[in-house]
Amino acid sequence: MEIHDSQKAPIFGARHVGLVVRNLEKSSRFYRSLGFVSEGVRIEEGVKLSKLLGIHNAKIQVEKLHLLRDEKTIWRESGFRLELIEYCCPIATSEVRSFDNNIVGKIHLCFSIKGLAYVLSQVEILGGKVLNPIAIGDDKSNSIYINDPDGTPIELIESWHES
């Protein structure tokens, strides 16, 4: 089903991309030097955060940054932000374990797709890599992680009940 009316599309904008960093102050300085503007720093902790992250007793320091908005800025309409996250508890790890969320620099892209089998048949032809078998969820969706040609993790989700 192709949606032409943007008013009916469930996804209507990008909010932010979160990036786990080792040192928030140092990373903030780097991104601000590239043109991002800080919206301030805050500490987050508690039961809700721990549940959301799947990390017991999580405590993070967060800074959201946005791009200066003018006619030439691609993210102007969507309100896109970069969210820098420093884990205070537990301290972020540099160990490479593919599904840990508190790895410094760890990000992934996630796309809802149709035709998962076809997409997977093309991944390696296009220079990417399929990482694991398809995970079939109770919510009637198929999910899988792949890497793009540069190694960026991408999660693909295909819901069976979507038309």
N, C-alpha and C positions, 0 to 999 in steps of 0.2 A: 504494500500500500504506500503510495507516494503522497505525501502531504504537501499541498501547495499553499494552504492558508496558514501563515505563521501564527495566527491567533489560536489555532487548534493544536499546534505542535507542543508536545509535553516539555521538551527542552527548548528554552528560548534565550539562553545566554550562558556565558561562562562566568563563574564566580571567582575562582582562584586556582592556582596550582601551588600545592604545598611542597616545600623542600626542606628536608631535615639537614641541619648544619651542625658543625662541631662547635663553632663560636659565633653566637648571634651578632655580637658587636662587629666583629671582623667581616662577616658576610654582609651585614647591613651596609657597612661602609663601601664594600665592593659594588653591590647592586645600586646604591645611591649614586656612585660615581658613573654608572652607566645610564642614569636618567630616571631611576625610580624615586618616588617620593614616599617617605615614611608616614604611616598613619598612627604611629605610636607602638609601644611595646606593652604586653600584658602577660601575666602569669595565669596559667590555667591548671586546675587540678580538681580532684573529686571523683565521686562514683560515676557520674555520667561520662566524664572524659575517659576514665579507665575502661568503662564498658565499650565506648565508641572505638578506642584504639586497640582493645584486647590486650592491654598491658596493665597488670596489677599495680596500684598506687602510682599511676602515671602523674608526672608533673612536668609541664612544658612552659617554656618562655616563647612567646609568639610575637612576631612583628609582621603586619601586613603592609605591603608597599604597592603603590599604583604608578602607572605611567602618566606623565604629563599629558593632558588631553587637549588635542587640537585637531584640526581637520585631517592631518596626515597620520594620526595615531590609529592603528588598526583596532585596538581594544576600546576605543572611545565609547562606542555604543553599548558594549556588553558590561562594562564595569569590572573587567578582569583585574585580578590582583595576584601578586606573588606573595605567598605566605611562607616566611622563614620560621622554622621550628627548631629550637634547641631543647633537647631532652635533659631536664635536670634530674629526673628520676624515672626509670633507670637511665644512666648515662648512655648516650648513643654509642653504638658499636661500629667499628670499621670492618668487622668480620663480614665476609661475603657469604650470606645465607639468603638465598633468593626470595624467601617469603617473609623475612623480618621487616617490619615497618620502620624500625628505629635505626636504620643504617644511614650514616651521613651521606648525603647526596642522592639517596634512593628516591626515585620518582617512578611513576608509570602512567601511561595514557590508558584510557578505557573507552571503548567504543561499543555501542549497540549496533549489531549487524544483522543482516539477512543473508542466507546462503553460506553458512559456516563451512560446510564441506568444500565448497568451491574456493573460498578464501584460503583455507588450509592447503589446498592443492597448489596454490600459487605462491605461498610464503617463501619456500626455499628457491623457487625459480626467480623470485624477485630479490634474492640475497638475504632473506631473513632466516629465522630458525624457529621451529615448533619446539617448545620446551617440555611440555608434559601432555599426557593424554587429556581428552575432554573430560571435564567434571560435569556430571549431570545432577542438577539441583532439584530439591523437593518443590521449588517454586516454578517448575517446568521451564527451566532455562539450561542452556549448555554454556559453559565458560571454559576458557583456555587462555594460557599465557603464551605469547610468542615474543621473539625479539625482532626489532627492525634491523636493517643492515649494519647500523652502528651499535647494536646491542641494547637499545632502549627497550625496556619491557613494555608490552602492550597487552592489555586484557581485552579479550573479545567476548561479548555476551550476546547470545541469540536466545530470545524467549520464544517458546513454542506457541504461547497463547497470543502473541502479537500478530496482527495481520499485515 
